Amino acid sequence: MCGRFAFYSPHESVVRIFGVDPDAPPIEARYNIAPTQYVAAVRGDVVGLRRIAMLYWGLVPWWARDRSMGARMINARAETLKEKPAFRDAYRERRCLILADGYYEWQKRPDGKQPIYIHRPDGEPFAMAGLWERWRARGEPAPLESCAIVTTSPAATVAHVHDRMPVILPPSAYTEWLDPANENTDALDRLVVPFEGELEARPVSRRVNNARNEGAELIDREVEQKKAVDRRL
């Protein structure tokens, strides 16, 4: 599964890699993004433009009674996208890219859970395959737009960390995945597979365990150690 991730790349990288409008507002750097928070996503429109949207992480199906259902819908298994009522319509019609620089998994150790940060060795951001949905509460004028991250079996380089991982899409797949007119889910199935590129997995600060903690020191041991020294001075 994917239950926590980070996104902190500069605006210039977002424009260059994901093809969004250069005039789009910059995205705030965050190092400990958790479910039920808003996440940066890219959506396509009918004329092929790519736009940034901030989506609630935890997909709320259009037919849900209330938004609390979203807390159980943060991930969507690639193997059952066409079967699950909560995801099948979105898979056919409402797909997005969820932007990340890395994601976290946890390993059990004798002294407690150790967060492992998984990212590309070159430091470039990547796109996790996402589904989005629009839900409107009774009496509310504006709908809630929410999302889920599609997961699959792990790539060989990170299989020792966890038995699931987010689907990381290559740039060559972005146009096909984002096209709202593309409802050929049989063809899309070939995209929701384990990542074939290189990934690096390393232990990071256990402060990640608390979703209230933020900052670059969560993934940078040198920054974390310097702050610890400064606190002692």
C-alpha positions in Angstrom: 0.0 0.0 0.0 1.0 3.6 0.0 0.0 5.5 3.2 2.4 8.4 3.3 4.5 10.3 0.7 6.5 13.5 0.0 6.5 16.1 -2.7 8.8 19.0 -2.7 10.2 19.5 -6.2 10.4 23.1 -7.5 7.8 24.6 -9.8 10.2 24.5 -12.7 10.5 20.7 -12.4 6.7 20.3 -12.3 6.4 22.2 -15.5 9.2 20.4 -17.3 8.4 16.9 -16.3 4.6 16.9 -16.1 3.8 19.4 -18.8 1.5 21.7 -16.8 0.9 25.4 -17.5 4.0 27.5 -16.4 1.5 30.0 -14.9 0.0 27.5 -12.5 0.4 28.3 -8.9 3.5 26.7 -7.2 2.9 23.7 -5.0 3.9 23.9 -1.4 6.8 21.6 -0.4 5.6 18.8 2.0 7.5 15.9 3.4 4.9 13.9 5.3 1.7 13.9 3.3 -1.0 11.7 5.0 -4.5 10.4 4.1 -7.4 12.9 4.3 -5.1 15.7 3.4 -5.1 17.5 0.1 -2.5 16.3 -2.5 -1.2 17.8 -5.7 -2.5 16.0 -8.8 -2.4 16.6 -12.6 -5.6 16.1 -14.6 -6.1 16.2 -18.4 -9.0 17.9 -20.2 -10.7 17.2 -23.5 -8.3 19.4 -25.5 -5.2 17.8 -24.0 -4.2 20.5 -21.5 -2.8 19.4 -18.2 -3.9 21.2 -15.0 -2.9 21.0 -11.4 -5.7 20.2 -8.9 -5.5 19.8 -5.1 -7.5 16.7 -4.3 -8.6 15.2 -1.0 -6.7 11.9 -0.4 -9.3 9.3 0.2 -11.6 8.6 -2.7 -15.3 9.3 -1.9 -17.5 7.6 -4.5 -20.3 9.7 -5.9 -22.9 7.4 -4.3 -21.3 7.5 -0.8 -23.6 8.7 2.1 -20.8 10.8 3.6 -17.2 11.7 3.1 -15.9 9.4 5.9 -15.9 6.6 3.4 -12.8 8.2 1.8 -10.6 7.3 4.8 -10.8 3.7 3.7 -10.2 4.4 0.0 -6.7 5.8 0.0 -5.4 3.0 -2.3 -7.0 1.2 -5.2 -5.6 -2.3 -6.1 -4.7 -2.5 -9.8 -5.9 -6.1 -10.0 -9.5 -5.2 -9.1 -10.0 -1.7 -10.6 -12.6 -2.9 -13.0 -14.5 -4.9 -10.3 -14.7 -2.6 -7.3 -17.8 -0.3 -7.4 -15.8 2.5 -5.7 -13.2 2.6 -8.4 -14.5 1.2 -11.7 -16.2 4.4 -13.0 -13.2 6.5 -12.1 -10.8 4.0 -13.7 -12.8 4.4 -17.0 -13.3 8.1 -16.9 -11.4 10.0 -14.2 -7.7 9.3 -13.9 -4.9 11.6 -12.7 -1.2 11.8 -11.8 -0.4 12.2 -8.1 2.9 13.9 -7.8 5.6 12.6 -5.5 9.3 12.7 -4.9 9.2 9.6 -2.7 6.9 7.5 -0.6 7.2 5.8 2.8 6.8 2.2 4.0 7.4 0.8 7.5 9.4 -2.2 8.6 9.0 -3.9 12.0 12.2 -3.9 14.0 12.9 -5.0 17.6 13.0 -1.3 18.7 9.9 -0.3 16.8 8.7 0.6 13.4 11.3 2.0 11.1 10.1 4.3 8.2 11.8 3.6 4.9 11.8 6.3 2.2 11.6 5.1 -1.4 12.6 7.4 -4.2 14.4 7.6 -7.5 18.2 7.6 -7.2 18.5 10.7 -9.5 16.2 12.7 -7.2 13.6 13.4 -9.9 9.9 13.5 -9.0 7.5 10.9 -10.4 3.8 10.4 -11.1 1.8 7.8 -9.2 -1.3 6.6 -11.0 -4.4 8.0 -9.4 -8.1 7.9 -9.8 -10.3 10.8 -8.8 -14.0 11.3 -8.1 -16.5 14.1 -7.4 -18.9 13.8 -4.5 -21.4 16.4 -3.3 -22.8 16.5 0.3 -26.5 17.2 0.6 -27.0 20.9 0.8 -23.5 21.9 0.0 -22.9 24.1 -3.1 -19.5 22.8 -4.0 -18.5 19.2 -4.5 -15.6 17.4 -2.9 -13.0 16.2 -5.4 -11.1 13.3 -4.0 -8.5 10.7 -5.1 -6.9 7.3 -4.5 -3.5 6.0 -5.4 -3.4 2.8 -7.6 -1.1 0.1 -6.1 0.4 -3.0 -7.5 2.9 -5.7 -6.6 6.4 -4.4 -5.8 9.3 -3.8 -8.2 12.3 -6.1 -7.6 14.4 -3.3 -6.1 11.9 -2.6 -3.2 10.2 -6.0 -2.7 12.2 -6.5 0.5 10.5 -3.5 2.0 6.8 -4.2 1.3 4.6 -6.5 -0.8 2.7 -3.5 -2.5 3.8 -0.3 -4.1 2.2 2.6 -5.9 1.9 2.3 -9.7 4.6 4.7 -10.9 3.9 5.7 -14.5 6.6 6.5 -17.0 6.3 9.9 -18.8 5.5 8.0 -22.1 2.2 6.9 -20.4 1.0 10.3 -19.1 -1.0 11.3 -22.2 -2.8 8.0 -22.5 -3.5 7.8 -18.7 -4.8 11.4 -18.5 -7.0 11.4 -21.6 -10.6 11.6 -20.3 -12.0 10.4 -23.6 -10.0 7.1 -23.3 -12.3 4.6 -21.7 -10.4 1.5 -23.0 -9.6 0.0 -19.6 -8.4 -3.2 -21.2 -5.6 -1.2 -22.8 -5.0 0.8 -19.6 -4.4 -2.4 -17.7 -0.9 -2.7 -19.2 0.1 0.6 -17.5 -0.8 -0.5 -13.9 2.2 -2.7 -13.4 5.3 -2.7 -11.2 7.8 0.1 -11.9 10.7 -1.0 -14.2 13.2 1.7 -13.3 15.6 2.0 -10.4 14.4 2.9 -6.9 16.3 3.5 -3.8 15.1 2.6 -0.3 16.7 4.0 2.9 15.7 4.4 6.5 14.8 7.9 7.6 13.8 9.8 10.7 11.2 8.1 12.9 9.6 11.5 13.3 7.8 10.5 10.0 5.7 8.2 12.2 3.7 11.2 13.4 1.8 12.8 10.5 2.0 16.2 12.3 5.7 16.4 11.8 7.0 18.2 8.7 10.2 19.4 7.1 13.2 18.3 5.0 14.9 16.8 8.1 12.4 13.9 7.9 14.3 12.5 4.9 17.7 14.2 5.3 19.8 12.7 8.1 22.4 15.5 7.9 19.7 18.2 8.5 18.2 16.2 11.3 21.5 15.6 13.0 22.5 19.3 12.8 19.2 20.3 14.3 19.7 17.9 17.2 23.1 19.4 17.8 21.7 22.9 17.7 19.1 22.0 20.3 21.8 20.7 22.6 23.9 23.9 22.4 
